[in-house]
Amino acid sequence: YCLLSRRAVLACLRSARKHLAPGGLLVFDIWAADAFHKRASDAAHRDDTGPILSVDSERTRWDVFESSRLRRRTQRLDVTYTYVPRAGGPRVRIDIPQRYARSLELIELLTRAGLAVDTLYGDFSGAPFKASSEHVVVRARAAAPAPSATKGWPRPV
């Protein structure tokens, strides 16, 4: 999600492919964003129901609040986490720009990068991927390199 453009995702996948032998396996998971993308609209969202979690760090208990802004056309989700110390004091704000990929886009980028999708799972137990899945677990193999124009061809006699 930290790769904020299709070009950056493709470069990452091409780099992974470059480091695999033909037939080598790349396995990774991402958030299944298809259903979210379909139902979401451009909007800012602030969770006012309370902290999404609390953490302890450096002898301080922090409540963590989340807000986000969606830009559906570019598949951008800009998330802000605000850490509020329970004992008082300055808040800490962390902005995390993200870009999500939809499953068909991901398959297209994998193919362009020279990777062939073996399987898409919907979770870590191996369930098939479907529209209601929360994850996409990808198994892709490095495709064999294309033969050069002359290599493997009979030479003229």
Phi, psi and chi 1 to 4 in degrees:
 res  aa     phi    psi   chi1   chi2   chi3   chi4
   1 TYR       -  -14.0  -61.4  106.2      -      -
   2 CYS   -83.0   -6.7   60.6      -      -      -
   3 LEU   -88.4  109.8  -56.7  172.1      -      -
   4 LEU   -93.0    8.5  -59.0  179.0      -      -
   5 SER  -147.2  159.2   68.6      -      -      -
   6 ARG   -58.6  -40.1  -74.1  174.6   54.4   94.3
   7 ARG   -59.6  -41.7  176.9  177.9  -73.3  159.3
   8 ALA   -67.6  -40.5      -      -      -      -
   9 VAL   -63.7  -45.2  174.1      -      -      -
  10 LEU   -61.7  -42.4 -178.3   57.5      -      -
  11 ALA   -61.3  -40.8      -      -      -      -
  12 CYS   -63.2  -47.0  177.7      -      -      -
  13 LEU   -65.4  -38.4  -66.7  171.9      -      -
  14 ARG   -64.8  -36.8  -77.6 -178.8  172.4  154.7
  15 SER   -65.0  -43.4  179.8      -      -      -
  16 ALA   -60.9  -43.8      -      -      -      -
  17 ARG   -60.8  -41.1  166.5   57.9 -172.8   97.0
  18 LYS   -58.2  -29.8 -179.6  177.2  155.1 -175.7
  19 HIS   -94.3    3.8  -65.9  -73.5      -      -
  20 LEU  -106.4  141.9  -66.8  171.6      -      -
  21 ALA   -72.1  157.3      -      -      -      -
  22 PRO   -52.2  130.0  -27.4   35.8      -      -
  23 GLY    87.0   -7.6      -      -      -      -
  24 GLY   -62.6  152.5      -      -      -      -
  25 LEU  -106.0  132.5 -172.1   62.0      -      -
  26 LEU  -115.0  124.2  173.9   65.9      -      -
  27 VAL  -126.1  130.2  178.7      -      -      -
  28 PHE  -156.1  167.1   63.9   95.0      -      -
  29 ASP  -130.0  152.2   77.1  -67.6      -      -
  30 ILE  -140.4  168.3   63.2  168.2      -      -
  31 TRP   -71.3  133.0  169.1   53.0      -      -
  32 ALA   -78.6  102.3      -      -      -      -
  33 ALA   -97.3   -1.1      -      -      -      -
  34 ASP   -56.7  -51.7  -67.6   15.1      -      -
  35 ALA   -66.0  -40.8      -      -      -      -
  36 PHE   -58.8  -48.1  168.1   79.9      -      -
  37 HIS   -61.8  -39.1 -177.6   79.4      -      -
  38 LYS   -66.2  -39.5 -173.4  175.2 -178.9  177.8
  39 ARG   -95.8  -15.9   72.9  174.9 -178.3  -90.9
  40 ALA   -82.1  156.0      -      -      -      -
  41 SER  -131.6  157.8   60.3      -      -      -
  42 ASP   -58.0  123.3  -74.6   -2.4      -      -
  43 ALA  -170.3  159.6      -      -      -      -
  44 ALA   -96.0  143.2      -      -      -      -
  45 HIS  -130.1  132.2  169.4   74.4      -      -
  46 ARG  -128.3  126.1 -176.6  174.0 -165.9   89.4
  47 ASP   -85.3  102.2 -172.9   -6.1      -      -
  48 ASP   -95.6    9.0  -67.4  -33.4      -      -
  49 THR   -79.8   -7.7   61.2      -      -      -
  50 GLY   130.3 -177.4      -      -      -      -
  51 PRO   -67.3  148.4   19.8  -26.8      -      -
  52 ILE   -80.5  -22.6   59.1  168.9      -      -
  53 LEU  -168.2  168.5   66.7  106.3      -      -
  54 SER  -126.7  142.0  -63.3      -      -      -
  55 VAL  -133.5  153.5  -64.9      -      -      -
  56 ASP  -107.6  130.3  -66.8  -47.6      -      -
  57 SER  -153.4  132.2  175.6      -      -      -
  58 GLU    50.6   49.9  -61.1  179.1   16.7      -
  59 ARG    60.9   23.1  -60.9 -177.1 -175.7  161.3
  60 THR  -127.5  138.3  -58.1      -      -      -
  61 ARG   -95.9  122.3 -178.1   88.3  169.9  160.4
  62 TRP  -112.5  134.5  -60.3   82.2      -      -
  63 ASP   -95.9  133.6  -70.4  -34.6      -      -
  64 VAL  -110.1  125.0 -176.6      -      -      -
  65 PHE  -112.3  149.2  -63.2   83.1      -      -
  66 GLU  -125.2  138.8  179.7 -176.9   70.1      -
  67 SER  -138.5  157.5   61.5      -      -      -
  68 SER  -151.4  161.5   60.8      -      -      -
  69 ARG  -132.1  127.4  176.9  172.6  165.9   33.2
  70 LEU  -102.4  134.2  170.8   65.8      -      -
  71 ARG  -121.2   90.9  -71.5 -178.1  -94.5  170.8
  72 ARG   -58.6  -43.1 -170.4  172.7 -178.9  -89.1
  73 ARG   -57.5  -38.7 -173.8 -178.2   62.5   75.4
  74 THR   -99.3    4.0   56.4      -      -      -
  75 GLN    57.6   37.1  -63.7  170.1 -145.5      -
  76 ARG  -100.2  138.1  -78.0  -74.0  -58.9  -92.7
  77 LEU  -132.7  105.2 -171.8   59.9      -      -
  78 ASP   -96.9  113.0  -62.9  -38.9      -      -
  79 VAL  -107.9  138.6 -179.2      -      -      -
  80 THR  -120.9  129.0  -61.6      -      -      -
  81 TYR  -109.3  128.4  -64.5   98.7      -      -
  82 THR  -113.9  120.9  -55.5      -      -      -
  83 TYR   -99.1  120.3  -67.2   74.6      -      -
  84 VAL  -115.0  117.7  179.5      -      -      -
  85 PRO   -71.6  130.5   22.5  -27.1      -      -
  86 ARG   -62.6  -31.3  -77.7 -165.0 -177.5  166.5
  87 ALA   -83.6    4.6      -      -      -      -
  88 GLY    92.3  169.7      -      -      -      -
  89 GLY   116.2 -177.7      -      -      -      -
  90 PRO   -68.1  144.4    9.6  -12.0      -      -
  91 ARG   -83.3  156.7  -63.2  172.2  173.7 -140.2
  92 VAL  -119.4  129.8  175.4      -      -      -
  93 ARG  -116.0  131.8  176.5 -176.9  160.6  148.1
  94 ILE  -126.8  121.2  -60.2  173.2      -      -
  95 ASP   -97.3  131.2  -64.3  -42.4      -      -
  96 ILE  -128.3   97.6  -56.7  177.4      -      -
  97 PRO   -72.2  138.8   23.1  -27.4      -      -
  98 GLN  -136.6  156.7  -58.2  173.1   25.3      -
  99 ARG  -134.2  125.9 -177.5 -176.9 -177.9  -82.1
 100 TYR   -98.5  155.7   59.2   87.7      -      -
 101 ALA  -115.9  141.8      -      -      -      -
 102 ARG   -88.2  158.5  -66.1 -178.3  -73.9  166.1
 103 SER   -60.4  -43.7   58.0      -      -      -
 104 LEU   -66.0  -37.3  -70.6  177.2      -      -
 105 GLU   -63.3  -42.3  174.2 -170.5   20.6      -
 106 LEU   -61.5  -44.8 -178.1   59.7      -      -
 107 ILE   -61.5  -42.9  -68.6  167.9      -      -
 108 GLU   -60.5  -45.7  174.0 -152.0  -23.0      -
 109 LEU   -67.1  -39.0  -67.7  172.1      -      -
 110 LEU   -60.2  -44.6  -74.9  160.0      -      -
 111 THR   -62.8  -45.5  -58.0      -      -      -
 112 ARG   -62.6  -27.6  -73.9 -178.9   58.6 -163.8
 113 ALA   -83.3   -2.8      -      -      -      -
 114 GLY    89.3   24.4      -      -      -      -
 115 LEU  -117.4  136.8  -65.5  153.7      -      -
 116 ALA  -105.8  125.5      -      -      -      -
 117 VAL   -69.8  120.7  175.1      -      -      -
 118 ASP   -79.0  -55.4 -103.2    5.3      -      -
 119 THR  -152.4  145.8  -46.0      -      -      -
 120 LEU  -116.2  123.5  -64.9  179.6      -      -
 121 TYR  -105.2  157.1  -62.5  109.2      -      -
 122 GLY   -96.1   -8.1      -      -      -      -
 123 ASP  -163.3 -175.7   61.7   27.2      -      -
 124 PHE   -84.6   -3.1  -63.1  104.4      -      -
 125 SER   -91.5   -4.0   69.9      -      -      -
 126 GLY    95.9   11.9      -      -      -      -
 127 ALA   -65.1  145.1      -      -      -      -
 128 PRO   -61.7  147.4  -13.6   22.2      -      -
 129 PHE   -71.5  135.1  175.3   72.6      -      -
 130 LYS  -145.1  173.8   52.3 -171.7  175.2 -174.6
 131 ALA   -57.1  -29.8      -      -      -      -
 132 SER   -90.4    0.9   60.3      -      -      -
 133 SER   -65.6  145.3  -61.3      -      -      -
 134 GLU   -90.3  -20.7  -69.0 -173.8   24.2      -
 135 HIS  -127.1  159.8  -64.8  -86.6      -      -
 136 VAL  -122.9  114.6 -178.4      -      -      -
 137 VAL  -103.1  117.3 -179.5      -      -      -
 138 VAL  -104.3  132.5  177.5      -      -      -
 139 ARG  -117.4  115.9  -75.8  176.7   43.3  108.4
 140 ALA  -130.6  143.2      -      -      -      -
 141 ARG  -108.4  146.9  -66.7 -154.5  178.3  -88.8
 142 ALA   -70.5  121.9      -      -      -      -
 143 ALA   -70.2  152.4      -      -      -      -
 144 ALA   -66.1  142.5      -      -      -      -
 145 PRO   -63.5  147.6   12.9  -17.2      -      -
 146 ALA   -66.9  140.2      -      -      -      -
 147 PRO   -65.6  146.9   15.6  -21.0      -      -
 148 SER   -72.3  171.3   68.5      -      -      -
 149 ALA   -63.6  -29.0      -      -      -      -
 150 THR  -111.8  -27.7   57.5      -      -      -
 151 LYS   -63.2  129.6 -173.2  176.7  178.1 -178.5
 152 GLY    87.6   -8.6      -      -      -      -
 153 TRP   -90.0  145.6  -70.9   92.6      -      -
 154 PRO   -62.7  140.5  -11.5   19.8      -      -
 155 ARG   -83.5  145.8  -65.7 -173.5 -177.9  -96.1
 156 PRO   -64.7  147.1    6.8   -8.6      -      -
 157 VAL   -94.0      -  179.7      -      -      -
